Amino acid sequence: MPQNLTDIIGYCAAFLTTIAFAPQAYQSWKTRNLDGISLTMYSLFTTGVALWFFYGLLIHSMPIIFANTITLFLSSSIMYLKIKQVLKRKHISFTLK
């Protein structure tokens, strides 16, 4: 397959998988309701995205670097909100006891 076509497919895949994540990030920031979000899942997912990003750097793949830079930002922002929510609930729970 020609390299140019390979890059086009890579960028299309990167765009679609990254943009698919944007509504969740937007909804989380907008409502601050993360009750249905698993901290364990987002921790594993964000770690995986970070590894994909570093892998992209190692193999010099711009589609992988591009997609995972944006997805890492989005997933990290959701994870930040979730951690903040968990800590707040633990603090409230602790003070009520």
N, C-alpha and C positions, 0 to 999 in steps of 0.2 A: 504494500500500500504506500503511495507517495507520502512523504513526510508532511506536506501541506494538508492533505486530507486527514491524516492522523491528528494533527493539531486542531483542525476544524472540529473533528469528532470530540476531541478532548475538551475543547472550549465549550462546545454545546452541552456536553455532559456536566462540566463544571458549572455552567450557568444554571442549568435546570435543577441540579441537586442543591445548589446554594440558594437559589431563589425560592425553592420549596420550603426552606427553613425560615425565611423572612417573616411570613405571617405569624408563626409561633413566637418569634422574638418580639414582633410588634405588639401582639396581643398581651404578652407577658409584661412588657413595659407599660402598656396603656392601662391595664386593669390591676396589675400587681397581684393577680390571683394565680398562684402556682400550686394550688392544692392537688391538681392532677399530674404534677411533674415529679418524677422520681429523682432525688438527689444522687442516688447510686448510678442510675442510668446516665444522667447528664455528666457525672464525673468520669465514667468510663467512656462515654461518647466524646467528650471534650479532650480527654487524653488521647483517644484514637485519632481525632482530627489533628491534634498537635503532632502526632507521629507521622501522619500522612503529609503534613506540611514539611517536616524535616526530611522525609523521604523525597518529596518533590525537590527540595534544595539539593539533596545528594545526587539525584539523577538529572538535575537541571531541567525539570519539566514545568514550564510556565503554566499550563492548565491546572496541574495539581497544586502548584504554589498559589495561584490565583484563587482557586475555589476554596482551598483550605485556610487561607488567610482570612477571607470573609466569613466562612463558616466558624472558624475559631473565635472570631470576634463575637458573632451572634450567639454561639453556644456558651461562651464565657459570660456574656451578659446575662443570659437566662440563669446560668449556674450561680452567678453572683447574687441575683435576686432571690433564688431559692435558698441559698445559704443564709442570707439576711433574714428570710422568713423563718427558717428553722431556728436560728439563734434567738429571734424575737419571741417565738413561741416557747422555747425552752426557758427563756428569762421570765416570761409571764407565768409559766407553769411553776418555776422555781419559787417565785415570789408569792404565789398563791398557797403554797404548801406550808 
